[in-house]
Structure formats: C-alpha cells, structure tokens
Amino acid sequence: MKSVGKCYSVLFLVMAAIQFRADAQSTVPAMAGLSSQDRMTVADLEKRVREYTELRERLELELPKLSKEATPEQIESHKTALQKSVLNARAGSKHEDVFTPAAAKIIRTIIKSGFKGDDRADLRKTVLEAENKGIPLKINIPYPEDKEFVEMSPTLLQALPKLPKQLRYRFAGRNMLLVDRENGLIVDYMTNAIP
C-alpha cells in the first residue's frame, strides 16, 4: 500500500512540474523567440537606456536633495532643475540614439505578434482615442502635462524590452515614446509602433 501511495505522490509531483513548465512557457515574453542578432539588438537598446539612466541619476545627485516635507513648489523647482541639467548634458542627442532602427523594428514585431485580431483593434482604439494628439515627436522636450498618458497593458510590458523604473513607454497616437518618469522629458521616440 505504501508503494502505491508513493507512486501517486511521485505522479502528482511530475504532473505538477509539467503543468508549471507549461504555465511558465505560456507566459514567457515574446523576447524568448528572438534570434541571436535580435537579442544583441535588444541588449544594445538596454545598454543605451542604462546609459541615459546613469547620466540622469548622476545629474540628480548634483542637485540639492528634496526633504520629505518638500512643498509642491520645491518639487516643481527640483523637476525643472533636473530637466535643465539633462537637457544640457544631452544637447547633442538625436532621434534614434536610443530607439535605433533595428530596435524599433523588433518592438514593432513584438507588438504585431502579440496583438492580433480583436486584441490589436482594442489596442489601436485605446491608443487612438486617448487625449494625447498633437504631442510633438521630438526628443529632449517635456511630455505636455495637459496630455493623457496611455498606460501599457501588463501583457505588452512583459513582452517589450525591460526598462528601469525611471523610464516609461508611452503611446502618442500610433507612435511610441520613451519618457523619463520623473522629469517628463521625451528621451526618444519611434514612429508607427502600432500596426
């Protein structure tokens, strides 16, 4: 009897392991299916993002620290000072410094393969109905405060290359922006992200 119980226990563990593996594979981001060349492109994108993040962190450390009791005016002043510091440091930056053409192509492919049929139509509808028309596609300018942020779905965020906490992907029409979360600057953008 004990050996039958052990067999059922082993069988249960094997079945649980198989199910766990199947569940894990079904939630693996689209990045798992990339070629080695595409993985190198994503690694290059992540390196460029990290370089920006390190620059803005260094610049922020040079600013006076905000106290926990900072007033809204002090917070806004800090944000403006950080914007100016980043703008000065990135004066020579250009469009596609972060979203290179190769990286943009991969992101478009991830979105296209991850959103098909009704899902793509829903994504397109959500993005195009947002109150963010007229956002200039230009780097090193603040994202307009009067424009709506279109949040990324968790599914899409899992599929896209990971960003540090300081940066966010944002849609503006069918375009995708890379926006600094704290100072609001548009770090880079890519056109026609949504098919």
BELTACOR-V988719 format. One record per pair of residues at least 24 apart in sequence whose C-alpha atoms are under 10 Angstrom apart, sorted by sequence separation. I is the first residue (numbers start at 1). J is the second residue. If there is no record, write none. Layout:
# BELTACOR-V988719
i=[I I]
j=[J J]
This chain:
# BELTACOR-V988719
i=[59 126 127 148 57 59 60 126 127 147 56 59 60 56 59 143 58 56 57 123 55 56 59 123 55 56 56 52 55 56 143 55 137 135 136 143 135 142 143 52 134 135 137 139 141 142 143 132 133 134 137 138 139 140 145 115 132 133 137 139 143 144 114 115 130 131 132 142 143 144 95 97 114 130 131 142 143 144 95 96 127 128 130 141 142 143 94 95 127 128 129 140 141 142 143 94 95 111 114 126 127 128 140 141 142 52 93 94 110 127 128 139 140 141 51 93 126 127 138 139 140 141 49 50 111 125 127 138 139 140 48 49 90 91 110 111 124 137 138 139 48 49 90 110 124 136 138 139 47 48 110 123 137 138 45 46 48 87 88 107 108 137 45 46 87 107 137 44 45 86 87 106 107 137 44 45 106 44 84 42 45 46 83 42 44 45 83 103 41 44 45 83 41 42 43 41 42 41 42 80 40 41 38 39 41 42 37 38 41 42 38 39 127 38 108 107 124 123 124 34 104 120 121 31 120 31 34 30 33 99 99 30 31 99 115 116 30 98 115 29 30 112 108 111 112 30 107 108 110 111 112 30 108 109 110 111 29 104 105 108 109 104 107 108 109 103 104 106 107 108 99 100 104 105 98 99 100 101 104 97 98 99 100 96 97 98 99 95 96 97 98 94 95 96 93 94 95 96 93 95 83 86 90 87 83 84 86 82 83 87 82 83 86 81 82 83 79 80 82 79 80 78 79 76 57 53 56 53 53 49 50 53 49 50 52 53 46 49 52 45 46 45 46 49 42 43 45 46 49 42 42 56 30 29 30 29 31 32 53 56 27 29 30 31 52 29 30 31 49 28 29 30 31 27 28 29 30 27 29 52 49 49]
j=[83 150 151 172 82 84 85 151 152 172 82 85 86 83 86 170 86 85 86 152 85 86 89 153 86 87 89 86 89 90 177 90 172 171 172 179 172 179 180 90 172 173 175 177 179 180 181 171 172 173 176 177 178 179 184 155 172 173 177 179 183 184 155 156 171 172 173 183 184 185 137 139 156 172 173 184 185 186 138 139 170 171 173 184 185 186 138 139 171 172 173 184 185 186 187 139 140 156 159 171 172 173 185 186 187 98 139 140 156 173 174 185 186 187 98 140 173 174 185 186 187 188 97 98 159 173 175 186 187 188 97 98 139 140 159 160 173 186 187 188 98 99 140 160 174 186 188 189 98 99 161 174 188 189 97 98 100 139 140 159 160 189 98 99 140 160 190 98 99 140 141 160 161 191 99 100 161 100 140 99 102 103 140 100 102 103 141 161 100 103 104 142 101 102 103 102 103 103 104 142 103 104 102 103 105 106 102 103 106 107 105 106 194 106 176 176 194 194 195 106 176 194 195 106 195 107 110 107 110 176 177 109 110 178 194 195 110 178 195 110 111 193 190 193 194 113 190 191 193 194 195 114 192 193 194 195 114 189 190 193 194 190 193 194 195 190 191 193 194 195 187 188 192 193 187 188 189 190 193 187 188 189 190 187 188 189 190 187 188 189 190 187 188 189 187 188 189 190 188 190 180 183 187 185 182 183 185 182 183 187 183 184 187 183 184 185 182 183 185 183 184 183 184 183 166 163 166 164 165 162 163 166 163 164 166 167 161 164 167 161 162 162 163 166 160 161 163 164 167 161 162 180 155 155 156 156 158 159 180 183 155 157 158 159 180 158 159 160 178 158 159 160 161 158 159 160 161 159 161 187 187 188]
